[in-house]
Amino acid sequence: MYGHIKSTTRHRKRLGQIFLRDPLVIEQIVMSAALTPHEIVLEVGPGRGALTGTLSQRAQVLYAIEIDERYADGLRQRFASQPHVHIVHADARQYDYAQLPAPLVVVANLPYSMGLPILRHLFVFRQRLSRLIIMLQKEVAARFLAQPGTSAYSALSVFFQYYAVIRNCFEVSRHAFTPVPAVDSTVLSLTPFAALPWPSAPETFFLSLVKYAFAHRRKTLRANLLAVSHLGLTKMQLAETFSTLQFQENIRPQELHIWQFAQLAAALHGLLPQGKTAGRRQLQ
């Protein structure tokens, strides 16, 4: 029976598995999703199905992606009589979400150790997502929400804020889970932009530029960019670009708004020799 499925401590740690057990938190998550009767929902990492059960009652169609075969099999048994619930045994970090109907509302308690890789991969398919209601550990969520000039503002902040409107829904105590983790959590809402509201620059170059900019937080933005030898930018080119964009000479990357990063990317990309661009780097 599904209720007797167990997982070893080692397996839980490897997959970052902790299980939501507070029914009030589950209801808050579903309420934050504000589901309408005809929406299609995607849950990532259903685990033992605490959130899945409530979502199955509110969604017209529910897809649940589970990496652990034992939990996936248990969920299939549990929801066998509900044909609108589809349990998919797959790795959410690699799954082809184009196989699912769109638009999707993502509702998920993401595994701590895999939350960021899952979200990065989901955002490859962001045009198929109407919104995401996701739970992350509190410290990571703070980076998603961070504003320029704060210690939490990073390349991660710029990446997700570049693609989506992000808001804090509510905080969740560590005691809402089993086993009890060492940190609290935060539920966020992310709504991808239908069209990016920023100046145009090639996406690969923009992401790489942000990565380079935050390479050394204690250094100035100019110093970090000059250190990227394959870009071939000169001090004179950067000085002229900074002057045009009205950037202070010693500005640091954590002081720039996303709009300013987009302006900088557009300006610097125009200075590169034709066909030369920065390589893709995964943001951390």
Secondary structure as the mmCIF struct_conf table of DSSP 4:
data_model
#
loop_
_struct_conf.conf_type_id
_struct_conf.id
_struct_conf.beg_label_comp_id
_struct_conf.beg_label_asym_id
_struct_conf.beg_label_seq_id
_struct_conf.end_label_comp_id
_struct_conf.end_label_asym_id
_struct_conf.end_label_seq_id
HELX_RH_3T_P HELX_RH_3T_P1 TYR A 2 HIS A 4
HELX_RH_AL_P HELX_RH_AL_P1 THR A 9 LEU A 15
TURN_TY1_P TURN_TY1_P1 GLY A 16 GLY A 16
STRN STRN1 PHE A 19 LEU A 20
HELX_RH_AL_P HELX_RH_AL_P2 PRO A 23 ALA A 33
TURN_TY1_P TURN_TY1_P2 ALA A 34 ALA A 34
TURN_TY1_P TURN_TY1_P3 PRO A 37 HIS A 38
STRN STRN2 ILE A 40 VAL A 44
TURN_TY1_P TURN_TY1_P4 GLY A 47 ARG A 48
HELX_RH_AL_P HELX_RH_AL_P3 ALA A 50 ARG A 58
BEND BEND1 GLN A 60 GLN A 60
STRN STRN3 VAL A 61 GLU A 66
BEND BEND2 ILE A 67 ILE A 67
HELX_RH_AL_P HELX_RH_AL_P4 GLU A 69 ARG A 78
TURN_TY1_P TURN_TY1_P5 PHE A 79 SER A 81
TURN_TY1_P TURN_TY1_P6 PRO A 83 HIS A 84
STRN STRN4 VAL A 85 HIS A 89
BEND BEND3 ALA A 90 ALA A 90
TURN_TY1_P TURN_TY1_P7 ALA A 92 GLN A 94
HELX_RH_3T_P HELX_RH_3T_P2 TYR A 97 GLN A 99
BEND BEND4 LEU A 100 LEU A 100
BEND BEND5 ALA A 102 PRO A 103
STRN STRN5 LEU A 104 ASN A 109
TURN_TY1_P TURN_TY1_P8 TYR A 112 MET A 114
HELX_RH_AL_P HELX_RH_AL_P5 GLY A 115 VAL A 124
TURN_TY1_P TURN_TY1_P9 PHE A 125 PHE A 125
HELX_RH_3T_P HELX_RH_3T_P3 ARG A 126 ARG A 128
STRN STRN6 LEU A 129 GLN A 137
HELX_RH_AL_P HELX_RH_AL_P6 LYS A 138 LEU A 145
TURN_TY1_P TURN_TY1_P10 PRO A 148 GLY A 149
BEND BEND6 THR A 150 THR A 150
TURN_TY1_P TURN_TY1_P11 SER A 151 ALA A 152
HELX_RH_AL_P HELX_RH_AL_P7 ALA A 155 TYR A 163
STRN STRN7 ALA A 164 VAL A 172
HELX_RH_3T_P HELX_RH_3T_P4 ARG A 174 ALA A 176
STRN STRN8 PHE A 177 THR A 178
BEND BEND7 PRO A 179 PRO A 179
BEND BEND8 ALA A 182 VAL A 183
STRN STRN9 SER A 185 PRO A 192
BEND BEND9 ALA A 194 ALA A 195
BEND BEND10 TRP A 198 TRP A 198
HELX_RH_AL_P HELX_RH_AL_P8 GLU A 203 ALA A 213
TURN_TY1_P TURN_TY1_P12 PHE A 214 PHE A 214
BEND BEND11 ALA A 215 HIS A 216
TURN_TY1_P TURN_TY1_P13 ARG A 217 ARG A 218
BEND BEND12 LYS A 219 LYS A 219
HELX_RH_AL_P HELX_RH_AL_P9 LEU A 221 LEU A 226
TURN_TY1_P TURN_TY1_P14 ALA A 227 ALA A 227
HELX_RH_3T_P HELX_RH_3T_P5 SER A 229 LEU A 231
HELX_RH_AL_P HELX_RH_AL_P10 LYS A 235 LEU A 245
TURN_TY1_P TURN_TY1_P15 GLN A 246 GLN A 246
TURN_TY1_P TURN_TY1_P16 GLU A 249 ASN A 250
HELX_RH_3T_P HELX_RH_3T_P6 PRO A 253 GLU A 255
HELX_RH_AL_P HELX_RH_AL_P11 ILE A 258 HIS A 269
TURN_TY1_P TURN_TY1_P17 GLY A 270 LEU A 271
BEND BEND13 LEU A 272 LEU A 272
HELX_LH_PP_P HELX_LH_PP_P1 PRO A 273 PRO A 273
TURN_TY1_P TURN_TY1_P18 GLN A 274 GLY A 275
HELX_LH_PP_P HELX_LH_PP_P2 ALA A 278 ARG A 280
#
